[in-house]
Amino acid sequence: MKFSSAWGSREVLDAVLVRPDLVAEISADTAIDRVGVYRHPLRYMRLRDRR
């Protein structure tokens, strides 16, 4: 999995995958513009235990 440091940047950031005990549930839609950028913010719903 690769993550960039900014929109349009080719600099790759290191990522460390973890197994969380607590997760944040969010709500999102799929509104994407012509260049592939998500246009609507995520909405926080609640914290919950990992299942």
C-alpha positions in Angstrom: 0.0 0.0 0.0 1.4 3.4 -1.0 0.5 6.8 0.4 1.7 10.2 -1.0 2.7 13.2 1.1 0.4 15.6 -0.8 -2.1 15.8 -3.7 -0.1 15.4 -6.9 3.2 14.6 -5.1 5.2 11.5 -6.1 7.0 11.3 -2.8 5.9 8.1 -1.1 5.4 7.9 2.7 6.1 4.8 4.8 3.1 3.1 6.2 2.8 0.7 9.2 -0.3 -1.4 9.2 -1.8 -2.0 12.7 -4.7 -4.0 14.2 -6.7 -1.5 16.3 -8.8 -2.4 19.4 -11.0 0.6 18.8 -12.3 2.0 15.5 -14.1 5.1 14.3 -17.2 4.4 12.2 -17.7 7.0 9.5 -20.3 7.7 6.8 -19.2 8.6 3.3 -20.5 8.9 -0.2 -18.8 8.3 -3.6 -18.8 11.8 -5.1 -15.6 12.0 -7.1 -14.7 14.7 -9.6 -13.1 14.2 -13.1 -9.6 13.9 -11.7 -10.5 11.3 -9.0 -10.7 13.6 -6.0 -13.4 12.9 -3.4 -15.5 16.0 -3.1 -17.6 15.5 0.1 -16.2 15.2 3.6 -16.5 12.1 5.8 -18.9 12.2 8.7 -18.0 10.8 12.1 -20.6 8.4 13.4 -19.3 6.7 16.6 -16.4 4.8 18.2 -16.8 1.0 18.5 -14.8 -2.1 19.5 -13.1 -4.0 16.7 -15.1 -7.1 15.8 
